[in-house]
């Protein structure tokens, strides 16, 4: 059983979009805190935002680079004979 048409391309586009948004979000935040001295508030928020951006980038990278060709990742089609061994 294969995945529906367009799933792989949509996943790649979504993955790249998540990576771009994560990187842009972090860059804009860093630019914002460099203009003002709010270190007492900004440093903890920076830490949390860095973690969230890294997780978002990792998720996007995983979605963008996943190979969809391995048919063992999908359940068998109904009515298809089961492979043994």
C-alpha atoms as a printed R data frame, in Angstrom:
   type eleno elety resid chain resno      x       y      z
1  ATOM     1    CA   UNK     A     1  0.000   0.000  0.000
2  ATOM     2    CA   UNK     A     2  1.410   3.372 -0.912
3  ATOM     3    CA   UNK     A     3  0.662   6.773  0.523
4  ATOM     4    CA   UNK     A     4 -1.818   9.052 -1.244
5  ATOM     5    CA   UNK     A     5 -0.428  11.211 -4.066
6  ATOM     6    CA   UNK     A     6  1.112  14.467 -2.930
7  ATOM     7    CA   UNK     A     7  1.702  13.433  0.692
8  ATOM     8    CA   UNK     A     8  5.477  13.317  0.328
9  ATOM     9    CA   UNK     A     9  5.696  16.705 -1.383
10 ATOM    10    CA   UNK     A    10  3.345  18.356  1.138
11 ATOM    11    CA   UNK     A    11  5.366  16.922  4.039
12 ATOM    12    CA   UNK     A    12  8.582  18.279  2.533
13 ATOM    13    CA   UNK     A    13  7.063  21.729  1.983
14 ATOM    14    CA   UNK     A    14  5.671  21.764  5.528
15 ATOM    15    CA   UNK     A    15  9.032  20.621  6.896
16 ATOM    16    CA   UNK     A    16 10.944  23.360  5.098
17 ATOM    17    CA   UNK     A    17  8.346  25.924  6.190
18 ATOM    18    CA   UNK     A    18  8.710  24.910  9.838
19 ATOM    19    CA   UNK     A    19 12.502  25.188  9.599
20 ATOM    20    CA   UNK     A    20 12.326  28.665  8.020
21 ATOM    21    CA   UNK     A    21  9.806  29.943 10.574
22 ATOM    22    CA   UNK     A    22 11.862  28.539 13.474
23 ATOM    23    CA   UNK     A    23 15.081  30.131 12.246
24 ATOM    24    CA   UNK     A    24 13.367  33.442 11.433
25 ATOM    25    CA   UNK     A    25 11.640  33.533 14.807
26 ATOM    26    CA   UNK     A    26 14.932  33.088 16.645
27 ATOM    27    CA   UNK     A    27 16.742  35.648 14.452
28 ATOM    28    CA   UNK     A    28 14.044  38.279 15.000
29 ATOM    29    CA   UNK     A    29 14.091  37.697 18.750
30 ATOM    30    CA   UNK     A    30 17.876  38.004 18.892
31 ATOM    31    CA   UNK     A    31 17.717  41.243 16.920
32 ATOM    32    CA   UNK     A    32 15.056  42.588 19.272
33 ATOM    33    CA   UNK     A    33 16.985  41.900 22.458
34 ATOM    34    CA   UNK     A    34 20.172  43.352 20.989
35 ATOM    35    CA   UNK     A    35 18.480  46.752 20.630
36 ATOM    36    CA   UNK     A    36 17.407  47.036 24.289
37 ATOM    37    CA   UNK     A    37 18.886  45.841 27.551
38 ATOM    38    CA   UNK     A    38 16.226  43.580 28.986
39 ATOM    39    CA   UNK     A    39 18.673  40.818 29.915
40 ATOM    40    CA   UNK     A    40 16.929  39.890 33.167
41 ATOM    41    CA   UNK     A    41 13.743  39.034 31.292
42 ATOM    42    CA   UNK     A    42 15.165  38.202 27.900
43 ATOM    43    CA   UNK     A    43 17.735  35.570 28.880
44 ATOM    44    CA   UNK     A    44 15.246  33.055 30.322
45 ATOM    45    CA   UNK     A    45 12.868  33.695 27.446
46 ATOM    46    CA   UNK     A    46 15.792  33.348 25.036
47 ATOM    47    CA   UNK     A    47 16.580  29.938 26.517
48 ATOM    48    CA   UNK     A    48 13.004  28.725 26.107
49 ATOM    49    CA   UNK     A    49 12.723  30.189 22.617
50 ATOM    50    CA   UNK     A    50 16.014  28.565 21.604
51 ATOM    51    CA   UNK     A    51 14.735  25.179 22.756
52 ATOM    52    CA   UNK     A    52 11.395  25.674 20.962
53 ATOM    53    CA   UNK     A    53 13.162  26.821 17.790
54 ATOM    54    CA   UNK     A    54 15.571  23.888 17.893
55 ATOM    55    CA   UNK     A    55 12.687  21.447 18.304
56 ATOM    56    CA   UNK     A    56 10.797  23.132 15.478
57 ATOM    57    CA   UNK     A    57 13.851  23.026 13.233
58 ATOM    58    CA   UNK     A    58 14.439  19.347 14.072
59 ATOM    59    CA   UNK     A    59 10.800  18.533 13.309
60 ATOM    60    CA   UNK     A    60 10.968  20.427 10.024
61 ATOM    61    CA   UNK     A    61 14.247  18.771  9.039
62 ATOM    62    CA   UNK     A    62 12.814  15.336  9.817
63 ATOM    63    CA   UNK     A    63  9.711  16.007  7.735
64 ATOM    64    CA   UNK     A    64 11.690  17.518  4.870
65 ATOM    65    CA   UNK     A    65 14.199  14.684  4.584
66 ATOM    66    CA   UNK     A    66 12.068  11.601  5.360
67 ATOM    67    CA   UNK     A    67 12.208   8.930  2.683
68 ATOM    68    CA   UNK     A    68  8.777   7.622  1.787
69 ATOM    69    CA   UNK     A    69  9.838   4.695 -0.392
70 ATOM    70    CA   UNK     A    70 10.004   1.976  2.281
71 ATOM    71    CA   UNK     A    71  6.773   0.000  1.924
72 ATOM    72    CA   UNK     A    72  7.375  -1.858  5.200
73 ATOM    73    CA   UNK     A    73  6.382   1.350  7.005
74 ATOM    74    CA   UNK     A    74  2.806   1.051  5.745
75 ATOM    75    CA   UNK     A    75  0.190  -1.499  6.785
76 ATOM    76    CA   UNK     A    76 -0.777  -4.125  4.194
77 ATOM    77    CA   UNK     A    77 -3.741  -3.436  1.950
78 ATOM    78    CA   UNK     A    78 -6.993  -5.116  2.961
79 ATOM    79    CA   UNK     A    79 -7.354  -8.444  1.191
80 ATOM    80    CA   UNK     A    80 -3.657  -8.650  0.279
81 ATOM    81    CA   UNK     A    81 -1.889 -11.881  1.220
82 ATOM    82    CA   UNK     A    82  0.329 -11.493  4.279
83 ATOM    83    CA   UNK     A    83  4.051 -12.007  3.884
84 ATOM    84    CA   UNK     A    84  5.624 -14.553  6.223
85 ATOM    85    CA   UNK     A    85  9.146 -14.871  7.386
